[in-house]
Amino acid sequence: MNPLDLLLQRRSHPSRQLLDPGPDADQLRALVEAALRVPDHGKLEPFRILGVRRDAGRVLGERLAAITARREPGADAATLDKDRSRFDRAPLCLIVVAKLVEGLKIPTQEQLLSAGCVAHNLLLGAQALGFGAQWITGWPAFDREAATLFGLDDDEHAIAFIHIGTRDGDTPDRARPSFDAKYSEWQA
C-alpha cells in the first residue's frame, strides 16, 4: 500500500467490534518499534507503552468499577458495567504513557506531543498490519488513582488507550474536513 493511501484510509474501528486474534508477539514487537519512531526534541523519550491483554483487562476493569462504586455510591449498573468493560473490549489495549518533565529546555507541550505521536503511530501501524484500532481515553486517563492502578509514576500520565484487534466487518468512514476548510497561507 502506498503510505499516503494508508493515511487517507485511516479510520477508527469501534473497540467492541475488535475480535480475536490480536497481534501476535512478532507483530506486537514490530508495531511498537514502528510507533516509537516519533519526533523527540532533546531525545527525552517522554513516553512508554503498557500492554493490557483482555484477561488482565477484566481484572483492571473490576478495579476501576470499584473506584467508581466507592466514589459514587449511587452509581447505576450501566456505569459500573462500562468501567468493568473498558479494557476487555479488544484482544489488546496499549496504554500510551507520557512522562512529562517540567523545567527543561524542551517544553512539556513538546513532550506531550511526542507521546501523542506514539499513539497515532500505533493506530496507523495496527491498520498497516491489517488490524482495526480505536483510540479511547475516558476518566481513567485523567485520574491519579487509576494511574496508580496502571503503575504510573507521579510525573506520568495515561494519554491514550489504543484498542487493537481483528475487525468485525467494515466501519463506514465519517465526514472529514476538507483542504479548503482547513488550509490557508500566511501572508507577509
HELIX and SHEET records of a PDB file:
HELIX    1   1 PRO A    3  LEU A    8  1                                   6    
HELIX    2   2 SER A   15  GLN A   17  5                                   3    
HELIX    3   3 ALA A   25  ALA A   35  1                                  11    
HELIX    4   4 HIS A   41  LYS A   43  5                                   3    
HELIX    5   5 ARG A   54  ARG A   71  1                                  18    
HELIX    6   6 ALA A   77  ARG A   84  1                                   8    
HELIX    7   7 THR A  108  ALA A  128  1                                  21    
HELIX    8   8 TRP A  139  PHE A  142  5                                   4    
HELIX    9   9 ARG A  144  PHE A  150  1                                   7    
HELIX   10  10 PHE A  179  LYS A  182  1                                   4    
SHEET    1   A 4 LEU A  18  LEU A  19  0                                        
SHEET    2   A 4 GLU A 156  ARG A 167 -1                                        
SHEET    3   A 4 LEU A  92  LYS A  99 -1                                        
SHEET    4   A 4 PHE A  47  ARG A  53 -1                                        
SHEET    1   B 3 LEU A  18  LEU A  19  0                                        
SHEET    2   B 3 GLU A 156  ARG A 167 -1                                        
SHEET    3   B 3 GLY A 132  ILE A 136 -1                                        
END                                                                             
